[in-house]
Amino acid sequence: MTDTSALIPIEQIVTRWLFKYRKSVDDYGLYVEHAAQCYQDFNLYDGEILTTAKVTLNPTLKCIEMPDDLLKFINLVTPIKGGYWSFTQNDNIVNTTTTVGGVETRDDTQGEGVKMDVDRVVSYGAKGGYNKFRCTVDMAARRIYTDNTYTANDYMVLLYVSSGINATGETKVPSFLIPVFDAYLLWKETIIELNLAKLHDQRFDQYWKEKMKVRNLINAMSKDEWLDIFYSQFTQAPQR
């Protein structure tokens, strides 16, 4: 016996919703649009299902171009001894560029693309220490500028939240979100159908309850995680 899949196409969620609540199939396209918005909102504000992407530095502009599907920047990391080391966001890195002969570049005479505080100690344990891996996130330009001398060969990983909507293929979502989609579409129906306006607050409250249930589910710590915190408080007694 095989259990049902943990992932379900977003279009199938809408088809099943129309069937369960006896809605007209003529509105299928309309509610697919609302379902896509529901999933994007969930990713952005509740789920934060991270997308992990290897990125390379533009050697001329000394920046990383953000992927088209990036909605929210989470972290920029680099591997060190089997683990990731995070960049520290620093809004003081110069993020301007200079155009020379119609070509965009960086002008070090204007502080573009040069190191910051190169003569300072970089150890956290020393007075005035700081993380030498630093970046400035420029959402307007859709770029991430780095401090230090990196090349296109340097390995970095970008962690971010995307819309979750596949633009070229089928979008599948976790099946435990079905009650959230159902409640969301019922709530949106009260805005589309004026004769259901009186149910707006009631249905919104139900949608909020379903969303909070899922938020608690995905953020709940496991038994082992709680035990790890508990055991970490113990101190080894001296053996006599």
C-alpha positions in Angstrom: 0.0 0.0 0.0 1.3 3.5 -0.9 0.3 6.6 1.0 -0.8 9.7 -0.7 1.9 12.1 -1.9 3.1 14.8 0.4 3.1 17.2 -2.5 0.1 18.3 -4.6 -0.1 20.5 -7.6 -1.7 23.9 -6.9 -4.1 23.5 -9.8 -5.4 20.3 -8.2 -6.0 22.0 -4.9 -8.2 24.5 -6.8 -10.0 21.8 -8.7 -10.8 19.9 -5.5 -11.9 23.1 -3.8 -14.4 23.8 -6.5 -15.7 20.3 -6.2 -15.8 20.2 -2.4 -17.7 23.5 -2.1 -19.8 23.1 -5.2 -18.4 26.1 -7.0 -18.6 26.8 -10.7 -15.7 25.5 -12.8 -16.0 28.7 -14.9 -14.1 30.4 -12.1 -11.2 28.0 -12.1 -8.6 30.4 -13.6 -9.7 33.1 -11.2 -9.1 30.9 -8.1 -5.9 29.5 -9.4 -4.6 33.1 -9.4 -5.8 33.6 -5.8 -4.2 30.2 -4.8 -0.9 31.3 -6.2 -1.1 34.5 -4.2 -1.9 32.5 -1.1 1.2 30.3 -1.5 3.4 33.3 -2.2 2.2 35.0 1.0 2.8 31.8 3.0 6.4 31.5 1.7 7.1 35.2 2.5 5.5 35.6 5.9 5.1 32.2 7.5 6.9 29.3 5.9 10.1 30.8 4.7 10.8 27.8 2.6 14.4 28.6 1.7 15.9 28.4 -1.8 19.6 27.6 -1.8 21.7 28.8 -4.8 25.4 28.7 -5.6 26.3 32.2 -6.8 29.4 33.8 -8.3 30.8 37.3 -8.0 30.8 39.6 -11.0 34.6 40.3 -11.1 34.2 43.7 -12.6 31.4 45.1 -10.5 32.3 43.0 -7.4 28.7 42.1 -6.7 26.3 39.3 -7.0 23.2 39.6 -9.2 20.1 38.6 -7.4 18.0 35.7 -9.0 14.8 36.9 -10.7 12.7 34.9 -8.2 14.2 36.4 -5.0 11.6 38.0 -2.9 13.4 38.2 0.4 17.2 38.0 1.1 18.0 35.7 4.0 21.8 35.2 4.1 25.0 35.0 2.1 27.4 32.3 3.3 30.7 30.8 2.3 31.9 27.3 3.3 34.6 27.0 5.9 35.8 23.6 7.3 32.6 21.8 6.4 30.2 24.5 7.6 28.8 27.8 6.4 30.1 31.1 7.6 27.7 34.0 7.3 28.4 37.4 5.8 27.4 40.3 8.1 25.2 42.9 6.4 26.9 46.3 6.4 25.0 49.2 4.7 28.1 51.3 4.5 29.8 49.5 1.6 29.8 51.7 -1.4 27.3 50.4 -3.9 27.6 52.9 -6.7 29.1 52.1 -10.1 30.8 54.3 -12.8 30.1 54.2 -16.5 33.2 54.5 -18.7 32.8 54.5 -22.4 29.3 53.0 -22.1 30.6 50.2 -19.9 29.5 49.9 -16.2 32.5 49.4 -13.9 33.8 50.3 -10.4 36.1 53.3 -9.8 38.4 52.8 -6.8 39.2 56.5 -6.7 35.6 57.0 -5.6 35.7 54.2 -3.1 33.9 51.7 -5.3 34.9 48.0 -4.8 37.7 48.7 -2.4 38.3 47.0 1.0 37.0 48.7 4.2 39.2 49.0 7.4 42.0 47.0 5.8 44.4 47.9 8.7 42.2 46.7 11.5 42.2 43.5 13.4 39.6 41.0 12.2 39.4 38.7 15.2 36.2 38.9 17.3 38.3 38.3 20.4 40.4 41.5 19.8 39.3 45.0 20.7 37.5 46.4 17.7 37.3 43.0 16.0 34.7 42.5 13.2 33.6 39.9 10.7 35.6 40.5 7.6 33.0 38.8 5.4 30.5 41.7 4.9 28.0 42.6 2.3 25.5 45.3 1.4 22.1 44.2 0.1 20.8 46.7 -2.6 17.2 45.6 -3.3 16.6 48.5 -5.6 19.5 47.5 -7.9 18.9 43.8 -7.2 22.5 43.3 -6.3 24.6 42.2 -3.3 27.9 44.0 -2.9 30.8 42.5 -0.9 33.6 43.9 1.1 37.0 42.2 0.5 38.7 40.9 -2.7 36.6 38.1 -4.1 36.9 36.6 -7.6 34.5 34.7 -9.9 36.1 31.5 -8.6 35.1 32.1 -5.0 32.3 29.8 -3.8 29.4 31.5 -2.1 25.8 30.3 -1.4 22.8 32.6 -1.4 19.8 31.7 0.9 16.6 33.4 0.0 12.8 33.2 -0.1 11.2 32.9 -3.5 7.5 33.1 -4.5 7.4 29.3 -4.7 5.5 29.5 -8.0 7.1 27.7 -10.9 6.9 29.9 -13.9 7.7 27.2 -16.5 6.2 24.1 -15.0 3.9 22.5 -12.4 3.9 24.1 -9.0 3.6 21.6 -6.2 2.9 22.5 -2.5 2.9 20.5 0.7 -0.4 18.7 1.2 -0.7 19.9 4.8 -1.4 23.4 3.4 -4.7 22.2 1.8 -6.8 23.6 4.8 -5.0 26.9 4.5 -5.8 27.1 0.7 -9.4 26.1 1.3 -9.9 28.8 4.0 -8.1 31.4 1.9 -10.2 30.8 -1.2 -13.4 30.9 0.9 -12.3 34.2 2.4 -11.5 35.7 -1.0 -14.8 34.5 -2.3 -16.5 37.0 0.1 -14.7 39.8 -1.7 -15.6 38.5 -5.2 -19.2 37.7 -4.5 -20.9 40.8 -2.9 -23.8 38.7 -1.6 -21.2 36.9 0.7 -19.7 40.1 2.1 -21.4 39.5 5.5 -19.2 36.3 5.9 -15.9 38.2 5.3 -14.8 38.5 8.9 -15.9 35.0 9.8 -14.0 33.4 6.9 -10.9 35.5 7.5 -10.8 34.4 11.1 -11.0 30.7 9.9 -8.2 31.3 7.4 -6.0 32.9 10.2 -6.6 29.9 12.5 -5.6 27.5 9.8 -2.5 29.5 9.0 -1.5 29.6 12.7 -1.9 25.8 12.9 0.6 25.4 10.1 3.0 28.0 11.5 3.0 26.2 14.8 3.6 22.9 13.0 6.6 23.9 11.0 8.2 25.9 13.8 7.7 23.3 16.5 10.9 21.8 18.0 11.4 18.0 18.0 11.9 16.0 21.2 15.6 15.6 20.4 16.0 19.3 20.0 14.4 20.0 23.4 16.6 17.3 25.0 19.7 18.7 23.4 18.9 22.1 25.0 18.2 20.4 28.3 21.4 18.3 28.4 23.5 21.3 27.3 22.8 22.9 30.7 24.6 20.0 32.6 28.2 20.4 33.9 30.5 17.5 34.3 31.2 16.9 38.0 34.9 16.3 38.9 35.8 12.6 39.4 37.3 12.0 42.9 
